[in-house]
Amino acid sequence: MKNIVGWWFTFSDESNEPLKLIIKELSEKYGNGQTFTPHLSFYTCADVEQDEIQLVVNDLSRLVNAFKVKTKGIGFDKPTHKTLFIETEVN
């Protein structure tokens, strides 16, 4: 049986602060004022158990060093999804 498994990857405090301000400003201007924690959402539909996937994610998180990205722009999805996209340059 395939399971749908998802994770939120959060940013460092240094990166979070400017993103929080952008989210707050856009939410007040275009939404209902609700904000959320800046994060990257990942999900998969796989024929493995969540515990097995979690082990792989844990291993990968120890191998990946911190990195910086440069932004190209921002966008958003329909209000029902309440998704903010930040476009980045190829690194």
C-alpha positions as CSV (number, residue, x, y, z in Angstrom):
1,M,0.0,0.0,0.0
2,K,1.3,3.4,-0.9
3,N,1.6,6.0,1.8
4,I,1.5,9.8,1.4
5,V,4.3,11.2,3.6
6,G,5.2,14.8,4.0
7,W,7.7,17.0,5.8
8,W,8.2,20.7,6.6
9,F,11.8,21.9,6.4
10,T,12.2,25.2,8.2
11,F,14.8,27.9,7.8
12,S,17.4,29.4,10.1
13,D,16.3,32.2,12.3
14,E,18.4,34.6,10.2
15,S,16.5,33.6,7.0
16,N,13.1,33.3,8.8
17,E,12.8,36.9,9.8
18,P,12.7,38.6,6.4
19,L,10.3,35.8,5.1
20,K,8.0,36.3,8.1
21,L,7.7,40.0,7.3
22,I,6.9,39.3,3.6
23,I,4.3,36.8,4.6
24,K,2.7,39.2,7.1
25,E,2.6,42.1,4.7
26,L,1.0,39.9,1.9
27,S,-1.4,38.3,4.2
28,E,-2.6,41.7,5.5
29,K,-2.9,43.1,2.0
30,Y,-4.4,40.1,0.1
31,G,-5.6,37.6,2.7
32,N,-7.2,37.5,6.1
33,G,-4.1,38.5,8.2
34,Q,-3.2,34.9,9.1
35,T,0.5,34.1,8.9
36,F,2.4,30.9,8.9
37,T,6.0,29.7,9.6
38,P,8.1,29.9,6.5
39,H,9.0,26.4,5.3
40,L,9.6,24.1,2.4
41,S,7.0,21.4,2.0
42,F,7.9,18.1,0.6
43,Y,5.7,15.1,0.1
44,T,5.8,11.8,-1.7
45,C,3.5,8.9,-2.4
46,A,5.6,5.7,-2.0
47,D,5.3,2.0,-1.4
48,V,7.3,2.2,1.8
49,E,6.6,2.8,5.4
50,Q,6.9,6.3,6.9
51,D,9.6,5.1,9.3
52,E,11.8,3.9,6.4
53,I,11.4,7.3,4.6
54,Q,12.2,9.1,7.9
55,L,15.5,7.2,8.2
56,V,16.5,8.3,4.7
57,V,15.5,11.9,5.4
58,N,17.5,11.9,8.7
59,D,20.6,10.5,6.9
60,L,20.3,13.1,4.1
61,S,19.9,16.0,6.6
62,R,23.2,15.1,8.2
63,L,24.9,15.1,4.8
64,V,23.6,18.5,3.4
65,N,25.4,21.6,4.5
66,A,23.8,25.0,4.9
67,F,23.5,26.9,1.6
68,K,22.2,30.2,0.4
69,V,19.8,31.0,-2.4
70,K,19.1,34.2,-4.3
71,T,15.5,35.1,-5.0
72,K,14.2,36.1,-8.4
73,G,10.6,36.9,-7.4
74,I,7.6,35.9,-5.4
75,G,4.1,34.6,-6.4
76,F,1.1,33.0,-4.8
77,D,-1.5,30.3,-5.5
78,K,-5.2,30.6,-5.3
79,P,-6.6,31.7,-2.0
80,T,-7.9,28.2,-1.2
81,H,-4.3,26.9,-1.1
82,K,-2.8,29.9,0.6
83,T,0.6,29.1,-0.9
84,L,3.4,31.7,-1.3
85,F,6.1,30.8,-3.8
86,I,9.6,32.3,-3.7
87,E,11.4,31.8,-7.0
88,T,15.1,31.2,-6.7
89,E,18.0,31.4,-9.0
90,V,19.7,28.2,-10.1
91,N,22.5,27.5,-7.6
